[in-house]
Amino acid sequence: MQGSLYLCATPIGNLEDITLRVLRILKEVDLIAAEDTRNSIKLLNHFEIKTPLTSYHEYNRIEKAIQLIDRMRAGQNVALITDAGTPAISDPGEDLVRLCHEAGICVTSLPGACACITALTLSGLPTTRFAFEGFLPKDKKRRAFLLSKLKEETRTIIFYESPHHLKKTLDDLFVTFGDRNIRLCRELTKKYEESKGFLLSEALSYYQEHDPRGEYVLVLAGKSEQELKEEQQKVWEEMSITEHMFFYEDQGIDHKEAMKRVAKDRGVSKREVYAALL
């Protein structure tokens, strides 16, 4: 029989956050594929796990995936771990998972620590709907294009960022989104865990005086309903009432219903709309 791939979430800081199931699977599988074996061996040694270790990272993500799939086809079970957190989230594990599905290999995910979810729940920002963007592109054009697409996003937006690029990213966010609320989380689950809420302008000022340290998760407020209403109101105000009526009637809405909608949009009575049309 074929083996399986197990996606094993590992702690993002505090070692107590590993699950009993992950510990059992890491001991039972034939091989553990790790993003950085030098980091992962410390975790395995701490829990006295002797399972053989191999590297699987950004620079061998396809060729090594093929080798791992051959081993699973031969009946071996493989666990995939990342440096910290859940595999396949902003790491090359997504390619291994896709190729396993294409090859008919069974894939199981063992839930556990995940930095983006941990930061989101800490943020105090809306959690019902959110967009995870990971690390922004380094290329200026791609970065600007992506941020411009997110400008109208109403969901809470989550980014990852290194300390070396934090100031530049905050500046780009401020230029694109204006002065929105943001929460910056670092050293999550560790002894010196820190979670700070700012307006973007305040965050920029703070990090002019304080050097960023550690890996950051940025949780940014989406565009508020009030902002959307205000922007739409400006659009209506720039239209004449006749143009506003045409906007709805061109969609097949009858004259009477269009008048109701125009009146509601503009915050006026139907009588005023009727009079303007006359």
Secondary structure, DSSP 8 states (H G I E B T S, - for coil): ---EEEEE-B-SS-GGGS-HHHHHHHHHSSEEEES-HHHHHHHHHHTT----EEE--GGGTTHHHHHHHHHHHTT--EEEE-SSB-TTSSSTHHHHHHHHHHTT-EEEEE----HHHHHHHHH-S--SSEEEEEE--SSHHHHHHHHHHHTT--SEEEEEE-GGGHHHHHHHHHHHH-S-EEEEEESTTSTT-EEEEEEHHHHHHHHHHS---S-EEEEE----HHHHHHHHHHHHHHS-HHHHHHHHHTTT--HHHHHHHHHHHHT--HHHHHHHH-
